[in-house]
């Protein structure tokens, strides 16, 4: 169980400071979604550095709207509306034995792919038995996942290895993408997320505290260091910059990619300690796990512009965020009554509503054009992995 690994003091201090296939549609937070014919237009919300979006009006499934490859549930066009309304849509648990302690999650056209610490599990959307994705077992503690250019990539909770496997077209032969130079010490990605864009993969390690990148094809044995120091955790990438959250500094930082910037810029000051980061249609979204904030800021906004804040709720800590062409969605680990939630707000508006409430420890979230998916994981107990789904509401 991940929380019981004997971690170095630097990582233990960081954790103690907080609370704890085919076309890819929704991706582990941290990367931008591929463009589609059903695109959206995003612009900064007036005076906020946030975002507003207008939908294309498409009723079809299509791909994920966005600016470039590999997305974290970002900028997904909406399907034809369901028959249920917000707060009353039916919730279904996806069947199968899915392993233990789920972390990163990817939604494809046909399946939900879930990292369970031993492999990537494939759960068919249309029913049928869940199974380990061929080529993914036996490589350590699979934790966080991302997708770009037809390749699924993932990192391991307890070492510096990053691997990948072709999904479109499928393959059972994994790629060893890169290793983090140990330089005399151990490497723990742990809560450090992973992102992909174009031909490269970016990821965070919490020991050492650093951001890394490598070519997705495995052509470089050792990763290149993008940034060091601070307390990085979430990561996102677009065509020009790499963005990451600094947990204890309560900041979103960024560097130019090509050439790699010499120093990091403070892109945004956050309301609380930021964890997951997502880019969709030119806007960066993040959640914080102590003040319960969900925030966004356009990548084109001035560095001193404040972010747009969807909510601040000290009694309901968000864990994961996803975006389609109309709404921002997020999970709540526990609300003030000790229950988990899925919440939603229109992009660029503070009109938050609760879509469903259930057992505690709602964790990762992903979407496709018509459905919402989330996992349950309290991070402090050995438990079977569970994935739930519900249709997107009609209103």
PyMOL commands that set and color helices and strands:
alter all, ss='L'
color gray80, all
select helices_A, chain A and resi 2-4+9-17
alter helices_A, ss='H'
color red, helices_A
select strands_A, chain A and resi 24-26+41-43+52-54+91-93+105-108+111-115+120-124+131-132+142-148+151-156+162-166+175-178+194-197+200-206+209-215+224-228+232-237+241-246+251-256+265-269+274-280+283-288+293-298+308-312+318-323+327-332+340-346+353-358+362-367+371-376+386-391
alter strands_A, ss='S'
color yellow, strands_A
deselect
rebuild
show_as cartoon
